[in-house]
Amino acid sequence: MRIVRSSEKFSAELKEFMCAAVQRRRDDEGFRGSRGGKSRNAMDLGSDAGNRLVCVTGGVSYLGRAIVKRLLVHGYSVRIVVDCPEDKEKVSEMEAEAETASYGNRITSVVSRLTETESLIKAFDGCDGVFHTSAFVDPAGISGYSKSMAELEAKVSENVIEACTRTVSVRKCVFTSSLLACALQDNSLNDLDHSIINEESWSDEQLCVDNKLWYALGKLKAEKAAWRIADSKGLKLATICPALITGHDFFQLNSTSTLAYLKGAKDMYRNGLLATMDVNRLAKIHVRLWEGLGDKTAFGRYICFDTILSKDGAEKLAKDIGVQIEKICGCINVSEANAETSAHLISDKKLLDLMSRTLRSCYHES
């Protein structure tokens, strides 16, 4: 169940669309003004407005590619961290795609080991900051994501944030977590604090372990590690906690993470927590938080989702990923009314407020 009314959601999305139009005009003017002039990357690193070079981990993933494309549209140059020759080839393929071909000279890649802090420092050097989107898969795991992957994800999170704090040019980081790091609560606790899922909510680590929800555990431990280090060392950090990421060909292009996310889907559906998030809108929100860290309008955690799935939505999801509806909803005889009775409330009000402020700022400055 969503705590924000649908009319408010529609209004927020309309405002976001209108603001994006203003931003695109600004970007176009910026590109025209920079032709033949000084390179953005050669500008003074002493100001947030000067350095337009950012680093993206996992930049060849389903979400990572969307973020890279959105950054290019907004006038940034992007350095993609890769850890194998195959991923480096994917960067070359991305440069050749119609959507990014005109920005090809603003995409570069660097080979770095995410498990080695010193290697990451070298990769991040010269960048204003980092988008950490990387997730990990275990081909030997039943769901593609094993307990060892959860531990690895937490360790890499520590390395990435530590490297950010030790790289002179890096000023901020946007970190992709998951709604699963917030929403998996012990249902025996029926007090108000646990029935409303918001940015102050954290999933129950023991519940994740007991139910072998390794993907959720990995996201939970990774985000907590990121905040622990960022808070202790003064790094500007914002974390995004999106629902299941969907979009064009999402299962074909992101099947392992999709299946790992949906382990435990029946309980999420029953509790009103099974939600989805469009990949392109999510990429826009990443860039908005990045810019919000610079102008101090963004801070902390942000829950992010488009739709909480009804029975019809769950049926469509099951069809899209090629599984029986029972794998998503459990017993198909469970009524919507029963599901609503036990539903939590999910609030993305903080994000909607940020997007509304963005619109007001766009109009004020245009």
N, C-alpha and C positions, 0 to 999 in steps of 0.2 A: 504494500500500500504506500502511495506517495503522500507526503505531508503537504506538498505544494499543489494547489488546484490546477487543473489542466489549462484554464484560461490564463493563469499567471505564466504557465510554461509557454504557451503560444506567444504571449506578449514578449517574453524574454527572448524567444527565438527570433521574433520579428525584429526586435531591437538589435540583436546580434547581426542579422542579415544587413540591416541598414548601416550599421557601424562598419561592417566589412566593406561595403561599397565606398565609404569615405576613406577607409584605410587603403583600398586598392588605388584610389585616385592619388593619394599621397605617395604611395610606392611608385606609381608611374611617373609622377613629377620628380621623385628622387632619382629614378633611373636616368631620366632625360638630363637632369642637372649634373649627373656624375660622369656623363660621357666625355671622354677626352680629358677629364680632370684627374684628381688624385684618387687612387684606389681606396675603397672603403677599408681594406685590410691594412693599408699603410697609415691609416689615421692614428691619432694619439690614443694610446691605450689608457690614458688617465681618466677618461670619461666613459660612462656607459653608452653614450650616443656615438662615440668614436669608433670603438671596435665592433665590427659586425661579423666577426668570425666566431662561430660556435662549434662545439664538438658534440656528436651524437653517438652514443654506444648503441649497438643493435640497430644501426641505421639501415640495414638491408632487410629487416624483419617487416612483417605486415604493417604494424604500427609505425615502426621507424621510418619506412619509406614515405608514409603519409606526412610525418612530421618534417622530414627533409624537404619535401615538396612545398609544404606550407611555409617553412623558413625561407626558401628561395623566393617565393612570391612576395614575402615581406621584406626582401632586400638583403637578407643575410647570406654570408658565405658559410659553407658547411664542411666540416672535416668529420668523416665517418670512421669510427674505430672498427677495425676488422681483426679477426684473430686467425684467419686461414686464407690460403690463396683462392679458394672457391668463393669466399665472400668478397674478396677484392675484385673478382670477375663480375660479381653481381653489381658492384658499384659502377663498373664500366658499362654494364647493360643499362643501368639507371640513367647514366649520362646520355645514352643514345636514345632513350625514350622520347617520344614527341613532347610530353609534358615538361620534360626537364632539359631537352636539347639546347634550348636558348640560354640556359643557365649553366651549361657544362663547365665553363671556366671557373665557376664558383663552387664546384664540388670536388673535394679531394678525399683521399683515404689514407689511413695510416695503420700499419700492422702493430698490434699491441696485445699483450697478455693481460686479460682482466684479472687474473689471479696474482699479478705482480704490480705492486704499487709504483715502483720506480719506472716500470714500462709505461704505466698510465700517466705519470707526471710528464714524461717526454711527449706522449700523445696529446696531452692537454695544453702543452706550452704554447703561448701565443693566442689562445682562445679566451674570450671574455667569460665563458662558462660552459656548462655541460648539461645535456639532456641525457639522463641515464634511463634507457628503455630496455636494456638487455634482460632476457629471461633465459632459462636453461632447460634443456630437455635431455632425457636419458633414453636412448633407443631401446635399452634392455628393460626399461620399466613398463609395467602393464599399461599404465595410462600415459606413458611417455614422460612422466615426472615422478621420480622416486624420492625417498627420504634423503638420500645423499645429495640430490639436486637442491633440496631445500637448504641444506647446510651450505652448499656451494654458493647459492644465491645470496645468502646472508654474508658470507665471507667476501664475495665480490662487491657487495654494497659497501662494506667497511673499506675496502681498497679504493673504490671510486671516490667516496667522500673524503677519505684521508688524502688521496692524490689531489683532489680539488683544493683542500686547505693548504697544501704544500706547493701549489703551482701559482707563481706570482701573478700571472695575468688573470687567473680565474677569480671571478667575483661572486658567482651564483650558480645554482644548480636546480633544475627541475627534474623530479624523480617520479617515475611511473611505478606506482604501487598497484593496488587492486581493492575493489569493494570487499573482496574476501578478507582483507586485513582488518575490516571494520565490523562486518555484519554477522559473523558466526558466533552467536551468543548461546549461553546455557539457557534453554527454555524453561528451566525450573525457577529462573529468576524473573518474576513477572512485574517487577517494579518499573516505574516510568523511565528510569535511567537506561534500562535495557530494552524497553519496547520501542524507543526512538533511536534510530541509527543515524548518527551525524558525525561530524569531524572529531568529536571527543570519544567516539566509540572505538574500541579495539576488540578484535576477535579473541576468543578464549584459546590460548595456546594448547592447553591440555585436551580440549575438545578436538582440536585439529589432529593431535597425535593419536588420540583414542580412536578416531574415525579414519585414520590414515589419509587425511586431506593434505597431502604433501605440498601441493601447489599453493594452497591457502597458507600453510605454515611457512613456506619459503617467502611469500610476499610479506607476511606479518613480521617475521624475524628480520628481513632485509630492510623494511621501512623503519622499524625500531632502531636498528643499528645506524641507519642514516641519520636519524634525528639525534641519537646519542652523541655522535661525533660532531655533527654540524652545530649543535647547541654548545658543546664544550669548546669549540674552536671558532665560533663566530661566523660561520659560512651562511650566506643567504640561501635558504632552501625552501622550496615549495614542493609538496607531494600531491599527486593526483591519484585518486582511488576509483578507477573506472569499473563499471559493470562489464559483463562479457562483451568483448569487442566484436562487432559485426560490420557488415558492409559488403561491397561487391566481391563475390568469390571468397568470402572470408574463410569458409571451411577448407576449400581447396588450397588456399595460401597460408592458412594458420591452423591446421587441423590439430597439431599436438597440444598447443596451448588451449585450444577450444575444449578438447576432451578433458584435459587436466582441470580446467576451470569447472567443468560440469560434473566432476566427481562429487557426489553429494547433492546433485541437482534436485532430487525429490524432496529433500528436507528444505532446501531453499525455496522451492515453489510453494510448498505447504505453508511456509512462514512468510510468504509475500516478499521474498528477497531475491528472486530470480529475475534479473533485469539485464538489458542490453544497452550498448552504446555504439553509435556509428563512428567508424574509424576516422572519417574526415572531419567530423565535428570535434572529435577528441583531439585531433592534431591541432585544430584552431585553438582549442582551449589550452593546450601546452604552450603555444606561442603567446597567448594572452597572459598566462601566468608568468612566463619569462619576462615579458615587458612590465608586468605588474610588480615583479621583484625590483625592477630598476626604478620605477616611480613610486614605490612603497605602497601601492594599492593592493598588492597580493602578499599573502603570508600564510604559513602553516599548511594544513591539509585541506583537500577539496574532494568531496564525494561527487561523482560524475556519472549520470546515467540518462538515457532517453526514455525508456519504457520499462515498466514492471510487467512481466508477462502474465496475461490472462490465459485461459485454456486455449483460445484460438492462437495466441502468440506462441504458446508452448508447442502446439501442433505444427505450426509453421517452422519453428526452430528444429523440431525433430525431423521434419521432412528435409530441411536444408542440410542437415548433417547425416541423414540416412540411418536414423535409429527409430525404434518403436517409441510411441508416445509415452509408454509406461516407464521408459528410461528417464524421462524428464519429469513427469508428473506423479509417478507411482500409480496407484490404483485409479483408473479412469473414472470410477464411480464416485470419487470424492467430489463433492459439490463445491462450486465457487463460494457458496455461503459459508461452508465449513472452513474453507481456506481463509476467507476474510476474517473469520472469528479469531484465528490465531495469528493473524498477520502482524508483523512489525511495521513501523512507520519509517520510511527512509527520507531523509531531508537533504536536498541539494540547494537549500536556500542561500548558503554562503556563496556558492558559485553563481547563482542567478543574480545575487546582489552585485557581485563583481562585474558581471557582464552588463548590468544596467548602468553601473558607474562608467564603464567603458564607453557606452553610447553617449552619455552626457558629456564626457571629455571630448569625444570625436566632434560633436556638434559645437562645443565651445571653442575648439581650436581650428575648426574648418573655416 
